[in-house]
């Protein structure tokens, strides 16, 4: 009996152990197909409107870089400067000035000094036309272009535009060249991936990647600032090189950096280069559109006084008699809000838009007058270099002060006389800012010369800019005072 009970006990124990082993094995197998210790999470739903390619970071830029690198060139230039004799210096002769040198050393022959610089560019035609920056080739005695196979060619400047910092140069290659495909910078969106290729610090064919950080940046480089900002690394030597999108199309020309910052670079939108290409090829310079108006931005107070619902648009402060705007019927006080269907945000936007128009082109201009929307048909004229629009000063004029004509409408609104010119903007940290000049100050004299118009102002301030200092007579309210601006 005891043996029988013992046998039954051992059989029950064995069955229990087998069952425990099977249950443990099933648990182990189940855990191998699920995340250990993690609760089940429902699958995330796709964000509407985004495709897989729009939300993925590129795994590699190598295929893109390999495809477009042959279209990028390295540019080296040399410029000649002259100094005086053994004491000549490459940055302007004697540190005491040429007069000092002449008095003590007479007619000792000048020495020549070579300044060499590096830049980049990209090929836009298989017969050797190349886009680069104007500042890369400006005043260069010799321009050498090295293409991707290592061959070097001497280049000729075909056309330049200092206002946009764009230059077109030409080489005579032995064979047909690979050509960069030009994209559409208007379609570029903030956050898109881009790559920059260039010659930073002489390091050939350097590829950097980043995203579009912002569009339409105004950095004070010129009257037509409209930069694409990127965090793709751009350094000295990258100037003139291309900024590619992920389709391998050029959407910008790398041109500027912020020396104090990291991850902040700027490129000229390639559409700006496309617009002026024909002029650069055929004329060597750019012919721009001209309406014959002065404009200003709309402040809160002005918007309120004019019953304008917001600050968008450009307020016409003067119309030049006989010019296109005058012939079309545009008047002082009109607010320009649209050109050829494109909304105008401010004076800078208007200036950039007009600059892209062709001479003799007819355009539709929308403006608000006395609260009513009006449409004008304007025939664009040619802008002459000696014609100065107040908008072009845009706070970046000589000594950091921008001014404009005091029109009858402006005089009435502000309750001031029409003597002198009115300060519209003062650049922060500029000589004008340091001496306390403020917007709405009236400049009535420059170096004791009476100022009655913008023509007077531009003439005298341009002459003063060649000197180390200038004295202005300022009228503020009922008070008048002199200030001295120094450039160093």
C-alpha positions in Angstrom: 0.0 0.0 0.0 2.8 2.4 0.9 4.5 1.7 -2.4 1.4 2.4 -4.3 0.9 5.8 -2.6 4.5 6.7 -3.1 4.2 5.8 -6.8 1.1 7.9 -7.2 2.8 10.9 -5.4 5.8 10.7 -7.8 3.6 10.5 -10.9 1.6 13.6 -9.7 4.9 15.4 -9.0 6.2 14.6 -12.5 3.0 15.8 -14.1 3.2 19.0 -12.2 6.8 19.6 -13.2 6.1 18.9 -16.9 3.1 21.3 -16.8 5.2 24.0 -15.2 7.9 23.6 -17.8 5.4 23.8 -20.7 3.8 27.0 -19.3 7.2 28.6 -18.8 8.3 27.7 -22.4 5.1 29.3 -23.8 5.8 32.5 -21.8 9.3 32.7 -23.1 8.2 32.2 -26.7 5.5 34.9 -26.4 8.0 37.4 -25.0 10.3 37.0 -27.9 7.6 38.4 -30.3 6.6 41.4 -28.1 8.5 44.3 -26.4 9.5 43.1 -23.0 7.6 45.0 -20.2 6.1 47.5 -22.6 2.4 48.0 -23.0 0.9 47.7 -26.5 0.8 51.1 -28.3 -1.6 51.6 -31.2 0.1 52.5 -34.5 0.5 56.2 -35.2 -1.7 57.7 -37.9 0.0 59.4 -40.8 -0.1 63.2 -40.8 -2.5 64.3 -43.5 -0.8 65.8 -46.6 2.7 64.5 -45.8 4.3 61.8 -48.0 7.0 59.4 -46.9 9.6 61.4 -48.7 8.5 64.6 -47.0 9.0 63.3 -43.4 12.2 61.2 -43.8 15.7 62.4 -43.3 17.9 61.4 -46.3 20.0 58.4 -45.4 22.8 59.6 -47.6 23.7 62.6 -49.8 26.4 60.7 -51.7 24.5 59.9 -54.9 23.3 63.5 -55.2 26.7 64.9 -54.5 28.4 62.6 -57.0 25.9 63.6 -59.7 26.1 67.4 -59.3 29.8 68.0 -58.3 31.1 68.0 -61.9 29.0 71.2 -62.5 30.8 73.1 -59.7 34.0 75.0 -60.3 36.8 76.5 -58.2 37.7 80.1 -59.0 41.0 81.8 -58.0 41.6 85.5 -58.7 44.5 87.9 -58.3 44.3 91.7 -57.9 47.2 94.2 -58.1 47.7 97.0 -55.6 50.5 99.6 -55.7 52.4 100.8 -52.7 55.4 103.2 -52.3 59.0 102.0 -52.4 60.5 99.8 -49.7 58.0 101.2 -47.2 54.9 100.4 -49.4 52.1 98.5 -47.8 49.6 96.3 -49.5 46.7 98.1 -47.7 47.2 101.6 -49.0 50.9 102.7 -49.0 52.6 104.4 -46.0 50.7 104.2 -42.7 51.2 108.0 -42.5 49.6 108.6 -45.9 51.1 109.2 -49.3 51.6 113.0 -48.7 53.9 112.2 -45.8 55.8 109.7 -48.0 56.1 112.1 -50.9 57.6 114.8 -48.7 60.4 112.6 -47.3 61.1 110.1 -50.1 60.2 112.0 -53.3 59.4 110.1 -56.4 60.6 106.7 -55.3 58.8 104.1 -57.6 55.7 102.3 -56.4 55.8 98.6 -55.6 53.1 96.3 -56.7 51.4 93.8 -54.4 49.3 90.9 -55.4 46.2 89.9 -53.5 44.8 86.4 -54.2 41.4 85.2 -53.3 39.3 82.1 -53.8 35.7 81.5 -54.7 33.3 79.1 -56.4 30.9 79.0 -59.2 28.7 76.6 -61.3 28.4 75.9 -65.0 25.2 77.0 -66.7 26.0 76.1 -70.3 28.2 73.4 -71.9 30.2 76.0 -73.8 31.5 77.5 -70.6 29.2 80.2 -69.1 29.5 80.2 -65.3 27.6 82.0 -62.5 29.4 83.3 -59.5 29.4 86.3 -57.1 30.4 89.7 -58.3 32.6 90.2 -55.2 34.6 87.1 -56.2 35.7 88.5 -59.5 35.4 92.3 -59.0 38.5 94.2 -60.1 40.4 91.0 -60.7 43.4 91.2 -63.0 43.3 87.5 -63.7 40.6 84.8 -63.1 41.4 81.1 -63.2 38.7 78.5 -63.2 39.4 74.8 -62.3 36.8 72.3 -63.4 36.1 68.9 -61.8 38.7 67.0 -64.0 41.5 69.3 -62.7 41.9 71.3 -65.9 42.3 75.1 -65.5 41.1 77.8 -67.8 41.5 81.6 -67.8 38.0 83.2 -67.5 36.6 86.4 -68.9 34.0 88.6 -67.2 30.9 88.8 -69.4 28.7 90.8 -67.1 28.3 91.9 -63.5 25.7 93.3 -61.2 26.9 94.7 -57.9 23.4 95.4 -56.6 22.6 91.6 -56.5 26.3 90.5 -56.2 25.9 88.3 -59.3 28.5 87.9 -62.1 28.6 85.9 -65.3 32.0 84.7 -66.5 33.1 82.6 -69.5 35.8 80.0 -70.2 36.7 78.3 -73.5 36.7 74.6 -72.6 38.3 71.8 -74.7 35.2 69.7 -74.5 31.5 70.1 -73.8 31.0 70.7 -70.0 28.4 69.2 -67.6 25.7 71.8 -66.8 23.9 72.5 -63.5 20.2 72.3 -63.7 18.5 75.5 -62.6 15.5 75.2 -60.3 12.8 77.5 -59.1 13.7 79.3 -55.9 10.1 80.6 -55.5 9.0 77.0 -54.8 11.5 76.4 -52.0 10.0 75.9 -48.6 11.4 76.4 -45.2 12.6 73.1 -43.7 13.6 71.5 -47.0 17.0 69.7 -47.2 19.7 71.3 -49.3 23.4 70.8 -50.0 26.1 73.4 -50.7 29.2 72.7 -52.7 32.2 75.0 -53.0 35.8 75.7 -52.3 35.9 76.9 -48.6 39.4 77.9 -47.5 40.7 76.3 -50.7 39.3 72.8 -49.8 38.0 71.8 -53.2 34.6 70.3 -53.9 33.5 70.4 -50.2 29.9 69.2 -49.7 27.8 70.4 -46.7 24.2 69.7 -45.9 21.4 71.4 -44.0 18.0 72.8 -44.4 16.4 76.0 -45.6 16.1 78.1 -42.4 14.2 81.1 -43.8 13.4 83.0 -47.0 13.3 86.6 -47.9 16.0 87.7 -45.5 17.2 91.3 -45.7 20.7 91.6 -44.3 21.8 95.0 -45.7 23.9 93.7 -48.5 22.2 95.8 -51.1 18.9 97.3 -52.3 17.6 94.0 -53.6 18.2 91.8 -50.6 16.0 88.7 -50.7 18.2 86.0 -49.3 17.6 82.3 -48.7 19.0 81.5 -45.2 20.4 78.0 -44.6 22.3 76.1 -41.9 24.3 74.2 -44.4 27.9 75.2 -43.6 29.1 78.1 -45.8 32.6 79.5 -45.3 35.0 81.9 -47.1 35.6 80.4 -50.5 32.0 79.1 -50.8 31.0 82.4 -52.4 29.5 82.0 -55.8 28.9 78.2 -55.4 25.5 76.5 -55.8 22.9 75.6 -53.2 21.2 72.4 -54.5 17.8 71.0 -53.5 17.2 67.2 -53.2 16.4 67.0 -56.9 19.9 68.2 -57.8 18.6 71.6 -59.0 20.3 74.9 -58.1 18.0 77.1 -56.0 20.5 79.6 -54.7 24.0 81.1 -55.1 25.9 81.0 -51.8 27.1 84.4 -51.0 27.3 85.5 -47.3 27.9 84.3 -43.8 27.4 85.8 -40.3 30.9 85.8 -38.9 29.8 85.7 -35.3 27.3 82.9 -35.7 27.3 79.2 -36.6 24.8 77.6 -38.9 23.8 80.9 -40.5 24.5 81.3 -44.2 22.8 83.1 -47.0 22.2 82.4 -50.7 20.9 84.6 -53.5 17.7 83.1 -54.9 18.5 81.6 -58.3 15.4 83.2 -59.9 17.1 86.5 -59.4 20.0 85.3 -61.5 17.7 83.9 -64.2 16.0 87.3 -64.5 19.2 89.2 -65.2 21.0 86.5 -67.3 20.0 87.9 -70.7 21.2 91.4 -69.7 24.5 90.1 -68.4 25.1 88.2 -71.6 24.2 90.9 -74.1 24.9 94.1 -72.3 27.4 93.3 -69.5 25.2 95.0 -67.0 21.6 95.0 -65.8 18.8 97.2 -67.0 16.1 97.6 -64.4 12.5 98.9 -64.3 11.6 102.3 -63.0 8.2 103.7 -62.0 9.2 107.2 -61.0 8.0 107.2 -57.4 9.3 107.5 -53.9 7.7 105.2 -51.4 7.8 104.5 -47.6 6.6 101.8 -45.2 3.4 102.3 -43.4 3.7 102.8 -39.7 0.8 102.2 -37.2 0.1 105.9 -37.0 0.1 106.4 -40.7 -2.2 103.4 -41.2 -4.6 104.9 -38.6 -4.6 108.3 -40.2 -5.2 106.9 -43.6 -7.8 104.5 -42.4 -5.8 101.6 -43.8 -6.7 98.3 -42.1 -3.1 97.1 -41.8 0.5 98.0 -42.5 0.9 96.1 -45.7 1.7 97.8 -49.0 3.9 100.8 -49.9 2.8 104.4 -49.4 3.6 106.7 -52.3 5.3 109.8 -50.9 6.3 111.4 -54.2 5.5 111.0 -57.9 8.1 112.3 -60.4 6.5 114.4 -63.1 6.5 112.8 -66.6 7.6 109.4 -65.4 5.5 106.2 -65.8 3.6 106.4 -62.5 2.6 110.0 -63.2 1.5 109.2 -66.7 -0.6 106.3 -65.3 -2.4 108.5 -62.8 -0.8 107.4 -59.6 -0.8 110.1 -56.9 0.9 110.9 -53.6 -0.9 109.1 -50.8 -1.8 106.0 -52.9 -0.9 102.7 -51.2 0.4 100.1 -53.7 -0.8 96.7 -52.7 -0.3 94.5 -55.8 1.7 94.3 -59.0 0.7 91.8 -61.7 -1.2 89.7 -59.2 1.7 89.6 -56.6 0.9 91.1 -53.2 3.3 93.9 -52.1 4.2 93.7 -48.4 6.4 96.8 -48.0 8.7 99.2 -49.8 11.5 96.6 -50.1 9.1 94.1 -51.6 8.0 96.7 -54.1 11.6 97.6 -55.0 12.6 94.0 -55.6 9.4 93.4 -57.7 10.0 96.4 -59.9 13.6 95.5 -60.4 12.5 92.2 -62.1 10.4 93.9 -64.7 11.5 94.5 -68.2 11.7 98.0 -69.7 8.6 98.8 -71.8 6.7 96.0 -70.1 3.1 96.9 -69.2 2.0 95.9 -65.8 -1.2 96.0 -63.7 -0.7 97.9 -60.5 -3.3 97.9 -57.7 -3.5 100.7 -55.1 -5.8 102.0 -52.4 -6.9 105.6 -52.6 -9.2 107.0 -50.0 -10.2 103.5 -48.9 -11.1 102.4 -52.4 -9.1 99.9 -54.5 -8.0 101.2 -57.9 -6.2 99.5 -60.9 -3.6 101.3 -63.1 -1.9 100.1 -66.3 1.8 101.3 -66.1 4.5 101.0 -68.7 7.8 100.4 -67.1 10.7 102.7 -68.0 14.4 102.2 -67.6 15.9 103.0 -64.2 19.0 105.2 -64.5 21.9 104.7 -62.1 21.8 108.3 -61.1 18.1 108.2 -60.1 17.8 107.7 -56.3 14.6 106.2 -54.8 14.2 106.8 -51.1 13.3 103.1 -50.7 16.8 102.1 -51.9 18.3 103.8 -48.9 16.4 101.5 -46.6 18.4 102.4 -43.5 21.7 101.3 -45.1 22.8 104.7 -46.6 26.0 106.6 -45.9 26.8 106.8 -42.1 23.8 104.5 -41.4 21.2 107.1 -42.0 18.3 106.9 -44.6 16.4 110.0 -45.7 13.7 111.0 -48.1 12.0 114.0 -49.6 9.5 115.9 -47.5 6.4 115.9 -49.7 3.4 118.1 -49.2 1.4 115.2 -47.9 4.1 114.2 -45.4 4.6 117.9 -44.3 0.8 118.1 -43.7 0.6 114.8 -41.7 3.6 115.7 -39.5 3.0 119.4 -39.2 6.5 120.3 -40.5 8.0 122.7 -43.1 9.3 121.4 -46.4 12.9 122.5 -45.7 15.6 119.8 -45.8 15.1 116.0 -45.9 13.5 113.8 -43.3 15.3 110.9 -41.6 13.3 107.7 -42.2 15.6 105.1 -40.5 18.8 104.9 -38.5 20.9 101.7 -38.6 21.6 100.3 -35.2 25.3 100.8 -34.1 26.0 103.1 -37.1 27.8 106.5 -36.7 24.3 108.2 -37.0 23.0 106.0 -34.2 26.0 106.7 -32.0 25.4 110.5 -32.1 21.6 110.1 -31.4 20.0 110.9 -34.8 16.4 109.7 -34.8 13.7 109.0 -37.4 11.7 112.1 -38.2 14.8 114.4 -37.6 15.1 116.9 -40.4 18.6 117.3 -42.0 18.9 121.0 -43.1 22.6 121.3 -43.7 25.5 119.0 -44.5 29.0 120.5 -44.0 27.3 124.0 -44.0 25.7 123.4 -47.3 21.9 124.0 -47.3 19.8 120.9 -48.1 16.5 121.6 -49.9 15.9 118.3 -51.7 17.0 114.7 -52.0 19.2 115.7 -54.9 21.1 118.1 -52.6 21.2 115.5 -49.9 22.6 112.7 -52.1 25.2 115.0 -53.6 26.5 116.3 -50.3 26.3 113.1 -48.3 28.2 111.2 -51.1 30.9 113.8 -51.1 31.1 113.6 -47.2 31.4 109.8 -47.3 34.8 110.1 -48.9 36.1 112.0 -45.8 36.5 110.8 -42.2 33.7 113.0 -40.7 30.7 115.1 -41.7 28.8 117.8 -39.8 25.0 117.9 -40.0 22.6 120.5 -38.8 19.6 118.7 -37.5 16.1 120.2 -36.7 14.1 118.2 -34.2 10.7 119.8 -33.3 11.5 123.5 -32.5 15.2 122.8 -31.7 18.2 122.8 -34.0 21.6 121.3 -33.3 24.8 120.2 -35.0 26.2 116.6 -34.9 29.5 115.3 -36.2 29.6 111.8 -37.7 32.8 110.0 -37.9 33.6 106.9 -40.0 36.4 105.7 -37.8 
